[in-house]
Amino acid sequence: MERLLWKLLFAIVLIANTFDLYNAATLPELLQPVHPWWLSLFLFPFSVFVLLAAFCAAFQKKYVLKEYFWWFVLVGDFITNVMVYYYEFSAGGYSQSQMIDFVIISLLVYLILIAPLLKCIEDIRKNDQVLSEN
C-alpha cells in the first residue's frame, strides 16, 4: 500500500512537470512567468531531480546514493522557487490577501512534491545504517 502512494505521487510529479514544460512552450508571452530566463535554467534541472527522486521512491531504485546530493537538490529547489515567487510578487498585480493565499497553497503543494526527496534521504540513511552495522 505504501508503494502505491509513492507511485501515485510519482504520477502527480510527472504530470506536473509535463504540464510545466507544455505551458513553457505554448503560453502566450503575456501569460509567461515574470522571472528572468536564467532562473529557468535552475528550475529545470531541479525539477528533473525531483522527478528522479519521485521515481526512486515509487520503484525502490537508488541511482544516487549520496545524501548530500539530495539535500543540495532540496535546498536548491526551495531557494529557486522562493526566487520565482519573489519575482512574481514584485511584478505587482496581487493584493496582500491573494499573495498570502497563494503562498499557503503553494507551500502545501510544495511539501507534497518534495516528499520523494525526503524519502530518498531517509532510504539512504537506512541503507548507511545497515552497512555500518554489518
Phi, psi and omega in degrees: 000321182297316180295330177298319177295320178293324177292322175296317178296322176300316179298320179295315180295319179298315179295317180297316179294319178296318178297320178297317179295319178297314179297321180298329182270338189241344182292142174295156184302326180299327182262358180296155177300155183264000180286157181294158183299325183293333178291327176296331177294333176273325181298316186299307181296325178295322177296321179295318180290326175295320176296319177298318178297320178296320177297314180298319179292323183288323187244017178052047177258153178224088181272327178240117186257016180256120181297321182297330177297313181292326174295320177299316178297316181298310181292316180298318178295318179297311181298317180297318179292323176298319179295322177298314179296322178301311180295321180296313182286331178292334181291340178088182179094001180241141172278166181297320180293325177295319179296318180296313178300316181298317181293317181297311180296317179297321179295319178296315178295319180298318179298324177291318184288336179267358178306321177298326177297316179295324177295319178296318178297316179298316180297320179294318178298316178298317179296318179295322178294319178296317180293324180287333178285333182273000000 
